[in-house]
């Protein structure tokens, strides 16, 4: 997604304005009688709203370049693995991994499930050699920043199963963290094929920082926000590389890496 080069103080100010705008729009919808579904069913298709805390949202987290003080720049999600220590994100989010940490369930400056450092990265050779957008997915292993060896991230928040080769017209739920907000957003819509190797979805407000966000089909990870145009150059349309055999092989490598 689009890079955000504003200073941190400006990002925070813009985040507060964006939060107020989103809340105001929600209130306006109620005032003019828009039919909003109940909490169980979620927002209507193609509508972006706050992702409420819960099993799905807590498995999704923000990636920080230098601890919580460094500001978050991408999104990742925990996936199931034998060693219970694997996350999925976009390959372009892990160009350098030195001080990157993952904060599942991050909200309002707090990391309720701890911080997790990256211990290994698995990307396709096509990404390493030429940043092929069709290979813009990565799986990484993580461990607690505090050095504790008994905890595994999947034990703490659970993990999504991985389901490749989903139908082109499947209903997809995206959960991600725009850089300008301090809580995740959620949007569900029917995805379509942009090309044989890329899917697209129409969801507003999925701006810079949502790269790596999980694309969930029936509760399983079927892709991540990335691929064409790095996931999209406008916040209304986002992309994901189609998860095929190569992505599944990367996942299997990561799942046995621990």
C-alpha positions in Angstrom: 0.0 0.0 0.0 1.0 3.7 -0.2 3.9 4.7 2.0 3.3 7.2 4.7 6.3 9.5 5.2 4.7 12.0 7.7 6.5 12.6 11.0 5.2 10.5 13.9 3.5 13.5 15.6 1.7 14.4 12.4 0.7 10.7 12.0 -0.8 10.7 15.5 -2.7 14.0 14.8 -4.0 12.5 11.5 -5.0 9.3 13.3 -7.1 11.2 15.8 -8.8 13.1 13.0 -9.4 9.9 11.1 -10.8 8.2 14.2 -13.2 11.1 14.8 -14.3 11.1 11.2 -15.0 7.3 11.2 -17.0 7.5 14.4 -18.9 10.5 13.0 -19.8 8.6 9.9 -21.1 5.7 12.0 -23.3 8.1 14.0 -24.5 9.7 10.8 -25.5 6.3 9.4 -27.7 5.8 12.5 -29.3 9.2 12.2 -30.3 8.9 8.6 -31.7 5.4 9.1 -29.1 3.3 7.3 -29.8 -0.4 8.1 -26.8 -1.6 10.1 -26.6 -5.3 11.0 -26.2 -6.5 14.6 -22.8 -7.2 16.1 -23.0 -10.9 15.3 -23.4 -10.4 11.5 -21.0 -7.5 11.2 -21.1 -4.5 8.8 -22.7 -4.9 5.3 -20.5 -6.0 2.4 -18.1 -3.4 1.2 -18.3 -1.3 4.4 -15.2 -0.7 6.5 -15.6 -0.5 10.3 -13.6 -1.0 13.5 -12.6 -4.6 14.0 -13.9 -5.4 17.5 -11.8 -7.4 19.9 -12.3 -11.2 19.6 -10.8 -14.4 18.3 -10.3 -13.2 14.7 -9.1 -9.7 15.4 -6.8 -10.8 18.2 -4.9 -13.1 15.8 -4.1 -10.1 13.6 -1.5 -7.6 14.7 0.6 -4.7 13.6 4.3 -4.9 12.6 6.6 -2.3 14.2 10.0 -1.3 12.9 11.5 -0.5 16.3 9.2 -1.4 19.2 5.9 0.4 19.9 7.6 3.8 19.7 8.6 3.2 16.1 5.1 3.3 14.7 3.4 0.4 12.9 3.9 0.0 9.1 2.3 -3.3 8.1 -0.1 -6.0 9.3 0.4 -9.7 9.9 -1.7 -12.7 11.3 -1.0 -15.8 13.2 -1.5 -19.1 11.2 -1.6 -22.6 12.5 1.6 -24.6 12.6 3.0 -27.6 14.5 5.3 -25.3 16.5 2.6 -22.7 17.0 5.0 -19.8 16.1 4.1 -18.8 12.5 2.7 -15.5 11.1 1.7 -14.6 7.5 2.2 -11.2 5.9 3.3 -9.6 2.6 6.8 -10.3 1.4 7.4 -6.6 0.8 6.8 -6.0 4.6 9.9 -8.0 5.5 12.5 -6.5 3.3 14.6 -6.0 6.4 13.8 -7.8 9.6 16.4 -6.6 12.1 14.2 -4.9 14.7 10.7 -5.8 13.5 8.3 -6.9 16.1 4.7 -8.3 15.9 2.0 -7.1 18.3 -1.1 -9.3 18.0 -4.3 -7.5 19.0 -2.6 -4.1 19.2 -4.9 -1.3 20.2 -4.4 2.3 21.4 -0.7 2.0 22.1 -1.0 -1.3 24.0 0.2 -4.8 23.1 -2.1 -7.0 25.2 -0.6 -10.3 24.0 3.0 -9.2 24.1 5.7 -8.4 21.5 7.1 -11.1 19.2 10.4 -10.8 17.3 10.9 -12.4 14.0 13.3 -15.4 14.0 13.0 -16.7 10.4 11.5 -15.6 7.1 10.2 -17.7 4.2 9.7 -16.0 0.8 9.6 -17.4 -2.7 12.8 -17.2 -4.9 10.8 -15.1 -7.4 10.3 -12.5 -4.8 13.9 -12.5 -3.7 15.2 -12.3 -7.3 12.8 -9.8 -8.8 10.0 -8.9 -6.3 7.5 -10.7 -8.5 4.0 -9.4 -7.3 2.6 -12.9 -7.7 5.0 -14.0 -4.9 4.2 -11.2 -2.5 3.5 -13.4 0.5 5.8 -14.4 3.4 5.6 -16.6 6.3 7.8 -15.9 9.4 8.5 -17.6 12.7 8.4 -15.5 15.9 9.5 -15.7 19.5 8.7 -13.6 22.6 10.8 -10.4 22.8 11.2 -10.9 26.5 13.1 -14.2 25.9 10.5 -16.5 27.5 10.8 -19.9 25.9 7.6 -21.5 27.2 5.1 -19.3 25.3 4.2 -19.7 21.6 2.1 -17.1 19.9 -0.5 -19.5 18.7 -1.0 -20.7 22.3 -1.7 -17.1 23.3 -4.1 -16.0 20.5 -4.8 -19.0 18.3 -4.2 -19.2 14.6 -6.0 -19.2 11.3 -5.9 -22.3 9.1 -4.4 -21.8 5.6 -6.7 -22.6 2.6 -5.2 -22.0 -0.8 -6.9 -22.0 -4.2 -10.2 -20.4 -3.0 -12.9 -19.7 -5.7 -12.4 -16.3 -7.4 -15.8 -15.0 -6.2 -15.4 -16.0 -2.6 -16.5 -13.7 0.2 -13.4 -12.3 1.8 -12.9 -10.6 5.2 -9.9 -8.3 5.5 -8.6 -7.1 8.9 -5.7 -4.6 9.0 -4.0 -1.7 10.6 -3.8 1.6 8.6 -0.7 3.6 9.8 -2.9 6.5 10.7 -5.1 4.5 13.2 -4.3 2.8 16.5 -6.9 0.0 16.1 -7.7 -2.4 13.3 -10.3 -2.1 10.6 -12.5 -4.8 9.2 -14.2 -5.1 5.8 -15.9 -8.0 4.0 -16.8 -8.2 0.4 -16.9 -10.5 -2.6 -13.5 -10.7 -4.2 -12.9 -11.1 -7.9 -10.0 -11.9 -10.2 -7.9 -9.0 -11.4 -5.8 -11.4 -13.4 -5.2 -15.2 -13.3 -2.7 -14.7 -10.5 -4.2 -11.6 -8.6 -7.4 -11.0 -6.7 -9.0 -7.7 -6.0 -11.5 -6.5 -3.4 -13.5 -3.3 -3.0 -13.2 -2.0 0.6 -12.7 1.7 1.5 -10.1 3.1 3.9 -7.6 0.2 3.6 -4.7 2.6 3.3 -0.9 2.4 3.9 -0.1 0.0 6.8 -2.7 -2.6 5.8 -0.2 -4.5 3.6 0.0 -8.0 4.9 -3.5 -8.0 6.2 -5.1 -11.5 6.1 -7.7 -12.3 3.5 -10.0 -14.7 5.3 -12.4 -17.1 3.6 -14.7 -19.0 6.0 -12.2 -18.2 8.8 -9.1 -19.5 6.9 -6.3 -17.5 5.4 -6.6 -17.5 1.7 -4.2 -14.6 0.9 -2.6 -11.4 2.2 -3.0 -7.8 1.1 -0.2 -7.2 -1.3 0.8 -8.3 -4.8 -0.3 -5.9 -7.6 0.9 -2.3 -6.9 2.1 -3.5 -3.5 -1.5 -4.2 -2.6 -3.0 -1.1 -4.2 -2.3 2.6 -4.7 -5.8 3.8 -3.6 -7.5 2.8 -0.3 -10.7 1.7 -2.0 -9.3 -1.2 -4.0 -6.9 -3.8 -2.6 -5.1 -6.8 -4.1 -3.7 -10.2 -3.1 -1.7 -12.7 -5.0 -3.6 -15.9 -5.5 -2.3 -18.5 -3.1 -1.2 -21.5 -5.0 1.1 -24.5 -4.5 4.2 -22.3 -4.1 2.7 -20.3 -1.2 1.5 -23.6 0.4 5.1 -24.9 0.2 6.4 -21.8 1.9 3.9 -22.2 4.6 4.9 -25.8 5.1 8.6 -24.8 5.3 7.8 -22.2 8.0 5.5 -24.6 9.9 8.4 -27.0 10.4 11.1 -24.4 10.9 10.8 -24.0 14.6 
